[in-house]
Amino acid sequence: MTKPMKMTPGTYLEVDDLNGGRKVALVCKDGVSFLDSLDVEKATPVVIHPIFNPVELGSMMAFAKARGLQDALRALVKYLRQQMDPSVDDPLMVMRALWFIAGKEEVIPPGYVPDEVVLRWACNAARQQADAALRLHGYAEQFQAVA
């Protein structure tokens, strides 16, 4: 049996969603599990296993700096505040949106600031990823109720 992988608690991972895509998750305090939702009432920690092909993204600031996205992160937070979007207070949602911005650009020029269209797209994509995670946890809950 493969042992769980150990990652830095409180950092972010990119993992397979086991549905043909990738998603962003947060490493739990134990360093061997992750959460794909900060809704502790609905989310269950998942063991970090090689099957997920995890890639460490680091902290949000380290990720932004490594990708040259510091200005993009500031623009994202400003956009969310202007929209009075409560997800500005959800670090996993902000990181997901930043991750989508990073993936949208092949080469990120220094000082890159995404326009409103890209920011809206990234936020919507992050919400879809969060909704998919909660749906998955709902299915697991239904399965447990039947079992």
C-alpha positions as CSV (number, residue, x, y, z in Angstrom):
1,M,0.0,0.0,0.0
2,T,1.3,3.4,-0.9
3,K,1.9,5.8,2.0
4,P,0.3,9.2,1.9
5,M,2.4,12.0,0.7
6,K,3.5,14.8,3.1
7,M,3.1,18.4,2.0
8,T,3.5,21.7,3.8
9,P,0.3,22.5,5.8
10,G,-1.6,25.6,4.8
11,T,-0.2,25.6,1.2
12,Y,-2.0,24.9,-2.0
13,L,-1.8,21.9,-4.3
14,E,-2.9,21.3,-7.9
15,V,-4.4,17.8,-8.1
16,D,-6.3,15.6,-10.6
17,D,-10.0,15.9,-10.0
18,L,-10.4,12.2,-11.2
19,N,-12.7,13.5,-13.9
20,G,-10.2,14.4,-16.5
21,G,-9.3,17.8,-15.1
22,R,-7.2,19.5,-12.5
23,K,-8.2,21.5,-9.4
24,V,-6.7,23.5,-6.6
25,A,-6.9,22.3,-3.0
26,L,-5.6,23.4,0.4
27,V,-3.2,21.2,2.4
28,C,-4.6,20.4,5.9
29,K,-2.8,20.9,9.2
30,D,-1.7,17.3,9.2
31,G,0.2,17.8,5.9
32,V,-1.1,14.4,4.5
33,S,-4.6,15.4,3.5
34,F,-6.3,18.2,1.5
35,L,-9.6,20.1,1.4
36,D,-11.2,21.2,-1.9
37,S,-13.7,23.3,0.0
38,L,-13.4,25.4,3.1
39,D,-17.0,24.6,4.0
40,V,-16.2,22.4,7.0
41,E,-19.8,21.3,7.4
42,K,-19.7,19.7,3.9
43,A,-16.1,18.9,3.0
44,T,-14.1,15.9,4.1
45,P,-10.3,15.9,4.0
46,V,-8.9,13.6,1.3
47,V,-5.5,11.9,1.7
48,I,-2.8,13.3,-0.6
49,H,-2.1,10.2,-2.7
50,P,0.1,9.8,-5.9
51,I,-3.1,8.9,-7.8
52,F,-4.0,12.6,-7.7
53,N,-0.6,13.6,-9.3
54,P,-0.2,16.4,-6.8
55,V,1.9,19.5,-7.7
56,E,2.8,21.8,-4.8
57,L,1.8,25.4,-5.6
58,G,3.0,26.9,-2.3
59,S,1.4,29.8,-0.5
60,M,-0.7,32.2,-2.5
61,M,2.0,34.9,-2.3
62,A,4.8,32.4,-3.3
63,F,2.7,31.2,-6.2
64,A,2.0,34.8,-7.3
65,K,5.6,35.8,-7.0
66,A,6.9,32.7,-8.8
67,R,4.5,33.3,-11.7
68,G,4.9,37.1,-11.8
69,L,1.3,37.5,-10.8
70,Q,1.6,40.0,-7.9
71,D,-0.1,42.7,-9.8
72,A,-2.7,40.3,-11.1
73,L,-3.4,39.2,-7.5
74,R,-3.9,42.8,-6.4
75,A,-6.2,43.3,-9.4
76,L,-8.2,40.2,-8.6
77,V,-8.8,41.2,-5.0
78,K,-9.7,44.8,-6.1
79,Y,-12.2,43.3,-8.6
80,L,-13.8,41.1,-6.0
81,R,-14.1,44.0,-3.6
82,Q,-15.6,46.2,-6.3
83,Q,-18.1,43.5,-7.1
84,M,-18.8,43.2,-3.3
85,D,-18.1,39.5,-3.8
86,P,-17.9,37.6,-0.5
87,S,-15.5,35.1,-2.0
88,V,-12.8,37.8,-1.5
89,D,-12.7,36.4,2.1
90,D,-12.3,32.8,0.9
91,P,-8.6,32.2,0.3
92,L,-9.2,29.0,-1.6
93,M,-11.5,30.8,-4.0
94,V,-9.0,33.6,-4.5
95,M,-6.2,31.1,-5.1
96,R,-8.3,29.2,-7.6
97,A,-9.1,32.3,-9.6
98,L,-5.4,33.3,-9.5
99,W,-4.5,29.7,-10.7
100,F,-7.0,30.1,-13.6
101,I,-5.4,33.5,-14.5
102,A,-2.0,31.8,-14.5
103,G,-3.2,29.1,-16.8
104,K,-4.8,31.5,-19.2
105,E,-1.6,33.2,-20.1
106,E,1.1,31.2,-21.9
107,V,3.8,33.8,-21.1
108,I,3.1,36.2,-18.3
109,P,4.8,39.6,-18.9
110,P,6.1,41.5,-15.9
111,G,3.5,43.6,-14.3
112,Y,0.6,41.7,-16.0
113,V,-2.8,42.9,-15.0
114,P,-5.8,41.0,-16.3
115,D,-8.7,42.9,-17.7
116,E,-12.2,42.7,-16.3
117,V,-13.1,40.0,-18.9
118,V,-10.3,37.7,-17.7
119,L,-11.1,38.5,-14.0
120,R,-14.8,37.6,-14.5
121,W,-13.9,34.4,-16.3
122,A,-11.4,33.3,-13.7
123,C,-13.8,34.0,-10.8
124,N,-16.6,32.1,-12.6
125,A,-14.2,29.2,-13.3
126,A,-13.2,29.2,-9.6
127,R,-16.8,29.1,-8.5
128,Q,-17.5,26.2,-10.9
129,Q,-14.6,24.3,-9.4
130,A,-15.9,25.0,-5.8
131,D,-19.4,23.9,-6.8
132,A,-18.1,20.7,-8.3
133,A,-16.3,19.9,-5.1
134,L,-19.4,20.5,-3.0
135,R,-21.4,18.3,-5.4
136,L,-18.9,15.5,-5.0
137,H,-19.1,15.8,-1.2
138,G,-22.9,15.7,-1.5
139,Y,-22.7,12.5,-3.5
140,A,-20.4,11.0,-0.9
141,E,-22.8,12.0,1.9
142,Q,-25.7,10.4,0.0
143,F,-23.7,7.2,-0.5
144,Q,-22.9,7.0,3.2
145,A,-26.6,7.5,4.0
146,V,-27.5,4.5,1.8
147,A,-24.7,2.2,2.9
